[in-house]
Amino acid sequence: MTSAEMTSAEMRTHSAVRARHPVELDGDGPALSGRCREIAILLHAFHWDTPFELYAHRRAGLAAGLSGAEIDRLASRLPPPRLSTQELTVFGTVTAVLDRRHLDRAERAAALGILGHRGFRELVTLLGHDELGAEDHLDPAPHGGVEVARGRVIAPRSPRRRSRSSR
């Protein structure tokens, strides 16, 4: 597929794909494995049905070590068998964000515990790039949740307590 054959939506996706590979947040290289990154990208591509991203990342997924059968399971939103703990965490985190647009505190804590801060930040950055290409904004998270937007995690503000003198 040449750039002349791509629609403007495919061009935006292509630009986002090129801009984020690999995501290096602190100069030490990616924190997530290639398989984890491709699981996240493919889940997003299947969810939004983005033709160029699917075309490019089916190939990138195979190059990263995913099998054709694993990619087919991702297309059905089923976790492939024999995923590592980190890969399962990426699968669960991405599907939660795609389904509900946020993570609750327990999901965030679990993802941080397995992926670490660098890995979690990298995953949020990947999703942020993708979500910016798909929509202009994300729905606000319910109180107590964590919103993933524009490549960063936004924790909700806690309600302010009124002092006794202001009652």
C-alpha angles and dihedrals in degrees: 000000000000124000089251089062095051124096119231090258090053090048091053090050091046090052091049091049092051092045095055105045109132105006106219112182103172106014095262095102128253118329093205124068120248089252091054092049092048092047089055094045094045093048089053093045093050091046094053095031094230108176101203094044090050091048094048098039098046084063094041090048091054090048090050091055104266114137124228088250091053091050090050090053090051088053087058091045091244120133111245114240119260097027117160119247090257092050092049089050091052090049093051095043094049094046090049091052093046092047101040105013092232146052123235120228094264092051091047092049092049092049092047091049093055104030098035123221095291094048093046091048090049092051092049089049091052091049092044092055090048095046091049088056093048103041138003096235145009126235114258116263118246114256109288095024133105121241121212109212137154094350097307139089115243116201115204120249115250115241113264117244116228115233119239091248092059094053 
